């Protein structure tokens, strides 16, 4: 590593019987090319926009691990432009996440978020109000009579409501509705098409679908609001692009033949349409 924070490498290529033209390793060649581009940027010779210089850092790190596994690069500090760009990206990602939250909570429970956004509140404030909305929604939908047990009408059978309780109740006294659901009950159209209940497409361990006896929207809400585990996912440039929520619901939520009580929710902060939810197959 040079003193100016650039990546410096020296490549020696020799013609051998196995490599008669001295073409070298394509990965090493690409690494050398990108390293030189970054060196020119860092020295001021060929300045790059921050999104490109950050991409170069990530790609150089990736290729370096292929060429010399386990040997990390030592980078200089981010430039002012790079820091500003990353701050903008983080703010946009949080705004996208809040947009998902408002859509998921609906016009009533998402109203505090919308009102805060309308008066120009910072996105962290909007996010906190979203947490309040989730708590209110959970309080309304998950607390019922009988010591917290919820018993709801869930479908029409011969014109009469069908009630579900007892064995279908999960941990915390949660009971979910049995009904026909659609894309509005999922975080995204992608999640609905891939993981919605479909009698003609049985669940597989690597491609699960929700049971007809559960409410995907409530399960996702409970998973986000009371997770067993939360993980932040970062891309090669160190940008927080998604958050993963995990929860054991305590009862089967998967369409047969897979039996799973594990709920997973992925919130994609870069592309909300790729956010998803599903029963985790083992």
N, C-alpha and C positions, 0 to 999 in steps of 0.2 A: 504494500500500500504506500503510495507516495505521500509526501507531507501535505499536499493540497487536498487530500481526501479522495483522490482518484484511485482506481484499481489498476495496478501495473503488473504485467506479466511478460515474460520473454519466452518465445516459442522457438524451438530449434527443430527443423525438419530435415531428415536425411533420406536419401533414396536407398531403399533396401529391396531385395528380391520380392518381398511381400508387398512393397509399396513402390513400384518402379518409377512412378511419376512424382513422388514426393508430395502427394496430395494432403497428407496429414489426416487428423481426426476432424470431421465436420463440426462436431460439437465444440471442440477446442477452437476451431477457426471462427465459429460464430461468437464464442466467448471473447476472443481477441478483438473481433470487430466491434462488439458492443462496448467493451472496456475502453477502446480507443475513442469511441463516440462520447462516452461519459467523461473521459479525460479532457477532451476538447471542450466539453461543456463546462466542467469544473474550472478550467484554466481561463475561461472567458473567450476562447478562440471561436467556438461555435455555440453560443448560448441556446439552450432548449427551453421550451415552455415547461412549467412544473409538472404537468401530467405526463409528459414524455420522459423527463429526467427521473421521476419516481418509478415509472414503468421500467426504465433501464436498470435501476437499482434492483428491483425485484427479479427481472430476467437474468441479470448477472449473477445474483445469488442462486437462482435455480440452476443455471448452467454450471456454476462453480461446484455445486454439490454433485453434479453428474461427472465432472472431470476429477475433482478431488473431494470425495465424500468426507464429511466431518470437519472440513477446514473452513471456518466461517470467514467472511470478508469483514474488515474493520472499516466502517464508513465514517466520514466526517459528519458534522452536524448538518441538519437540513437547512437550506437557504430560506431567506425570508419569504420568497415567492412560494416555495414548496410548503412551508408552514401555513401560509395563507390559503393555499389551495386545499390542503388537508382539512383545515378548519371549515372551509366552505363545503367540502364533501361530507364531513361529519354532520354539519347542520342540515344539509339536504337529506342525508340518510335518516336523521331524526325526524325531519318533517314528513318524509315518506312513511316512516313507522307510525307517526301520529295520524296520518291520513288513514292508514289501515285501521288504527284503533277507533277513530271516529266512525268509519264505515261499519266496523264490526259491532260497535255499541249501539248504533242506530240514532235516530233524531232526538230521543229523550235522554238516554244516559250519556250520549256523546255531546249534548248541548253545552256543558261547561267548557269542553275543549274548543268547540266552534266559536263560542263567545270570546274566549281568551285570544284565539287566533284573530278574530275580527278587530279587536282593539290593539293588535300588534304585540301581544305578549311573546316573550322568547319561547322557543320550542321546548326547553326543559320545563317551563311552567305549564305549557300545554300538555306535556307528558304526565306531569303530576296530577293534573285534573283528569286525565284519562285513567289513571290508577284509581282516583276517587269514583269515576263512573263505573269501573269494573267492580269495585267493592259494593257500590249501590246495587248494580245489576245482580251480583251474586247474592246479596242480602234478600232481594226481592224474589229471585227465582229459586233459591236453594233452601230457604227457611219456610217451614210449614207447620202444621199442627202435629201433635203427637210427639213432643220432645224433639223436634227438628226433622222428623221424617216427613218427606213430601209425598203426597199421593195426588196425582193429577189425572184429568181425563186425557187419554192419549190417542184414541182413535174412535171411529164410529163402527160399531158392529150391530147390525140389525137396527140401526137408528139410535142405539144407546152408547154412551161413552164407555170405553173399556178402561179400567183402572189398573195401574201397575204398582205393586209394592212388594214387600217381603224379600225374596231371594234376589230380585233385580236391584235392590238398594245397594249402593256402594259404600265406601268409607265416608265418614262425615254425614251419613244419612242421606246421601244424594240419590235421587231416583230420576231417571231420565224418561223422556216420552217416546212412545212407539208411534210413529206416524210417517207419512211420506214426506221426505225432505227434498230440497232442491238446491241450486247453486247459492241461494241467499243464506243458506245455513253453513256455508264454508268460507274460509278466508279468501279463496280465489276460485275462479272457474277451473283452473288447473287442478286444484285439490279436489273439487267436486267430481270432475271427469275421471280422475285417476283413483280416487278412494271412496267415492259414494257407493252406497249399497246397490248391488246389481245381482239378482238371483242367477243370471246366466253366466256370471263371471265369478267363480268362487275365489276366495282369498288365497293368496300364496304367501309363504314366509317373506319373500322379497317384494311383494305387491299386495298389500292388504286392503280390504275394504271394510267400511263400518257395518256393524250388525244393524238389521232393520229395527232392533229394539232399543236403539240409543239415539241420543240427540247430539250430533256432531258439534253444533254451535256451543251447547252448554259444556261439552267435554273440552273444547278448545279454550273456552272462557275459564274453566276451572284449572286447566293446565297452566295457563298464563298467570292467573291470579294466585294460585297456590301450588307452585311447582315443587317437585322433589329436587330438581336440579336445573340450573340455568347455565348455558355455555355461550360465550361470544365467539363468533367465527370471523377470522380475518383472512384477507387475500394476501397475495405475495408482496404487495406494497404496504402491508400493515394497516389497511383500511378495514374497519369493522363493517362487514357487508351483511351479516345476518346474525340472528340470535335463536338459539335452540332451547326449547322448554321440554322437560320430561316429567311425567307423573304416572305413578301407579294408581289407577282408578279404583282398584279393589274388586272389580268385576269384569267379566268379558265384554269387550267392546268391538270385537272383530267378527266379521261374517265367516261362517264355517267354510272349510274345515279348520282354519287357523283359530286357535283360542288364545287371546291375549288381553291382558288388562292394562298394558302399557300404552300410554298416550304420548305422542310426539307432535310438537308444533314448531315450525320453522318460520320466523318472520324475516323476509328478505327486505333489507333497508334500501337496496339499490333498485330492485325491480319488484314492487309489491305484487305484481301479477304472478310471480313465482313463489310467493309465500304458500306454505302447505301445512297440512295436518293429516295424521293417519294413526291407526293402531300399529304399534311396533311388533312385527313378526319375529319370532325367535328361530 
